[in-house]
Amino acid sequence: MAKQTGCSPIIAQLLISKGIKTPEAVQAFIHPAIDSIHDPHLLHDMDKAVDRIQQAIADQERITIYGDYDADGITSTALMYETLQDLGADVHYYIPDRFKDGYGPNAEVYRQIVNDGTKLIVTVDNGVSGKDVIDSVMGQGVDVVVTDHHEMPGELPNATAIVHPRFPGSKYPFPDLSGVGVAFKVAWALTGEFPEEMLDLVAIGEIADLVSVNDENRSLISFGIQALRAGTRPGLHALVDLSNVNEQNITSTDIAFTIAPRLNALGRVSNASKGVELLTTFDEATAKQLAQQVENANDRRKQLVDQIVKEAQPIVDKLIEAGSPTLIVFGHNWHQGVLGIIASRIVEQTGKPTIVASVNDGDDVAKGSGRSVDGFDLFQALDGHRDLMTTFGGHPAACGLSFMASNLEQLQDALNDEAANQGFSGQKKQSLQIAGQLTPTEISNQLYEQLMLLSPFGPDNDEPIFEVDTNSVTDVRTMGQDHTHLKFKVNGVQVVAFNKGALASQLSAQFKGPLKLAVKISVNEWRGKRSIQLMLVDIQLANPVVVDQRTNRLSPTLFSAPGYYIVYDQKLLDNIKTHLPAGMAISAEQAVQVDFSNATLTIVDCPPSLASFEDLFKNGNTVPSLIRLLLFQPHSIYLAGMPNRQDFASLYRFLYGQHKLDLGQYFTPLANYLKINAEKLKCMIKVFSDAGFVTINDGILNLSNHSTKVDLKQTDQYLKMAAQYRAEKILLFSDSKEVAEWLFNCLNVK
């Protein structure tokens, strides 16, 4: 295939894995064509919609476009508005306010639109769920043309026309257009010409709405990206410039993670009408001002997300601990415009379908946004429980809803019941589809350029994820104000990991390879220079990681990490138990009975012997994924030093001349006199007591009449000291690499 098409073997293999197995199919995939875009008149009710809109234009009736506040809705509105303006229509638009109007047709807003003289309402990216509002307006003699792509409810509005790619009984060949894709088809049918100048808007809306990048969408997005690179729309040009994206090389990834989120930010924290102004203005000064307003909204959105994520985390942890397969994370006074982003973050973190909802003080109704994972249809799960909600809409992967706060528990129970009905446990981590393995030497700018032949990426044409194996990483550091992000190097190649700053300690730790990285190939552009970089998706270690956090001072922050905590000292264990969930702080005796497979394990204090540490892992199957070493030791035998023959002789001679000694009064003077540190002297006295040389009553040491010869180094106390000395030498006073090597040998890790 590579020889026949001129592609590299890597690209040929990726194409074959997609089912593209002939040179002709390869060319069709790599070079999308206009003729692959379907005739707009195939869409249901398209001719009715065109006839009614053209009549309104001819009669100079007032037309109002009713849009939506997300990126798909903003681009849909801008596209339809420009089209009708060019046709000479008396056209206006209304973008609903997320907080005042909500999603879809709003009765009060429609009433105002009608009062303003509108004779025709054209919805874009909404409408199919607005039966009551639309039917009411139609009854007043105002026509409504619905153009939408969302899930079809059981009852549809009695509109003049409903243009929808999935209309029941429709024979339209591709059901997965976004709102702007449908609006584009209406514009095409209205003008009778392919509206090439609108394709930049189509690319943004389609990518933002996560529709299938397949069939005609692949062509629409591909040509739209080419239009974006030309930079002919002043508003988008200004926004791209502020976003630090290279306009001439803009990609679907840039749109998905840089341009679309900025447009979405308007509807989340401000009024999205500014987005339509930005996209439709042809004045450069106005474009720059509006682009800055969009940028400011995006900065505000980031601040809100960071704040709420911190507040939501304890709630998430509690739900996870309870074993819930789905999550409804409920808060108070959270900014409702960013709840969907929070839900996405939690889904990424936990792999569980998540609804994030909030109620404002004084309100009874909570608003929420949901995100799901493969294997759980969120729309289907909630659709049968509309009695628990005041509003609801969405699709399998995402939804928006509102509900009485008092129904929270019932809604969570219903969602968990639906998880059982769909066979979803929430326990299995979502698997990654690995496109292939790469060695660090194969990663190059040339490989990146070849991969771009497969773009645009998105649903049904996922960006390839490669496995890169390594035995070491370098230059590990966190990024961001709160150390949220991470970067490191593998064989000199930069790896960037967003929202994975917590991995820094593991990657800085000791491990025995291989370390497997799941990555996407990317480029970094800085001051005109382009360099290859990897975007981390996930990591996998075949063997446990040893994190060296040895300390001589314990603090509460050291006990915030999840997992088991093993404590040898009983008093310390009793103290720590009050700060950790039940069963997480355990003694060494209890630990021997626990299976630590794939768990995080923290050794709080130094074990009394190496053997007692080895006993933890006698069962070869109980290998943790991460071992944190705190190894707190307030009194060190190693630093004090083991007593030698001369030390014991000096102490015995002194005691022989005294016969008895008040330890409370003379212990320190005795240590100074013998030139022996206090810790060593304490141990020597214990050895003498064990050997029967001395007795201690009420703090008074008395020399015994002892005639039997005793080998002090064979006493239990001396052997105990020697075992602790060896444990401290290895575990406390070796460097990180040596400690880790000893642990790996202990665990039989090769």
Number of C-alpha atoms within 10 A of each C-alpha: 17 13 10 10 13 11 17 14 12 16 19 20 17 16 20 13 11 10 10 17 14 14 16 10 13 20 12 13 19 16 14 19 15 12 9 14 16 16 13 22 16 16 24 21 19 21 18 15 23 20 13 17 24 17 12 18 19 13 11 14 17 19 25 24 24 28 32 30 30 26 30 30 30 32 34 33 34 27 29 24 22 18 22 21 14 10 15 12 21 17 23 17 20 19 24 22 18 20 16 9 14 17 24 23 23 17 16 11 16 20 14 11 21 19 10 11 13 21 20 25 27 23 30 30 29 21 29 28 22 21 17 15 19 27 17 16 21 17 10 10 11 18 23 29 26 27 30 29 25 21 16 18 13 7 11 17 21 20 19 19 22 24 28 28 26 21 20 9 7 14 13 17 14 16 17 22 28 28 32 33 31 24 28 27 23 25 23 20 19 20 15 10 9 15 15 14 14 22 24 26 28 30 30 27 28 31 26 24 18 17 19 22 24 20 19 22 26 26 22 26 28 26 20 22 25 17 19 26 18 14 16 13 22 21 27 24 21 21 26 22 14 14 16 11 17 15 18 12 12 16 20 22 16 17 22 21 12 17 20 20 18 25 30 26 27 27 26 26 21 21 17 27 21 18 30 25 17 27 24 19 18 14 12 14 13 16 23 20 15 21 29 15 18 25 19 15 21 22 13 16 23 13 10 19 19 13 11 17 17 10 12 17 13 12 16 20 13 11 16 16 10 9 13 19 21 27 25 24 24 19 17 11 13 21 19 21 22 22 26 23 20 24 27 22 17 23 20 17 12 20 20 27 29 29 30 26 29 22 22 15 8 6 10 11 17 24 27 25 27 27 28 24 19 14 16 21 20 25 21 14 18 22 15 11 14 14 12 18 20 13 14 21 21 20 17 18 17 21 19 22 21 20 23 16 18 12 14 18 11 12 21 17 14 17 24 20 16 20 22 13 11 14 11 20 17 23 12 9 9 14 7 11 11 12 17 14 15 14 12 14 9 11 17 16 16 10 16 16 13 14 19 17 13 19 21 23 22 20 12 13 15 15 18 18 21 23 19 21 20 16 12 16 17 15 13 17 17 23 16 11 7 9 14 16 19 21 22 20 17 19 13 13 18 18 22 21 20 15 17 19 18 13 19 17 18 18 21 19 20 22 24 19 17 15 18 17 23 23 23 17 22 23 17 12 14 10 5 7 8 12 13 18 23 25 19 20 17 14 15 13 16 13 20 25 24 29 21 21 17 21 17 11 11 14 8 8 7 14 17 10 13 14 20 23 26 22 26 20 16 12 9 12 18 14 11 18 16 10 13 17 12 9 11 16 25 21 16 20 14 12 18 19 12 14 16 21 15 14 17 19 23 25 21 28 23 24 24 19 18 18 11 16 19 14 14 23 21 13 14 12 12 18 23 20 18 23 25 22 23 21 24 20 18 11 10 17 22 18 14 16 15 17 18 10 9 9 16 16 11 14 19 18 10 13 17 13 9 12 14 16 17 14 15 11 11 11 15 14 12 18 17 12 11 13 12 19 15 16 16 21 23 13 18 22 20 20 24 22 19 16 21 15 20 21 17 16 8 8 12 13 20 19 20 15 10 11 7 8 7 13 8 17 16 12 17 14 20 22 14 14 24 20 19 19 23 16 22 23 16 14 23 22 14 13 11 18 14 14 19 24 17 14 18 19 10 17 21 11 14 9
